[in-house]
Amino acid sequence: MFYHVIYFSKAIRIMQEKDLHVLLKQSREWNVGHQLTGMLVYIRGNALSVDPGRFMQVLEGPQQNVEYMFNLIKQDARHHRVTPIKYEPIKKRNFPDWQMGFKSVDTADTHQVFDGYFELNDEFLGSADSKRSSLALNFLRSFYAMVKTLDQ
């Protein structure tokens, strides 16, 4: 059975492109060897939040591997305020083709319309609705769908 974890976190500082490339390379190399897939969104500016430098990620795969990786993620010094909103079994992967899909969103991207748009702030993260709903997963899926469409 597969599990997924969806979480948000706050970058210690605004990440530069080279920092994000290092993070992605590390993640993809580890994930391919441990049957993990997922999607990572980095919100550089205030596109979805008044609090710039946020990460949103879904990580999916075998339960033991997801738990192990999430424990490492929580200890990563590049971010803090790691807030899990979903950790549950899933019937099938949502991102089967991606060892780690990635999208960086900046304030210049606010003109784009993303399915499931919501204000990413501490009020949302602390709400019971954020834990019950599939809003974050639907938002991440919109990036997946957009890229898969462009690939065809």
Beta strands, then each sheet from edge to edge (+ up, - down):
strand 1: 2-11
strand 2: 37-43
strand 3: 54-62
strand 4: 79-90
strand 5: 101-105
sheet 1: 4+ 1- 3+ 2- 5-
end
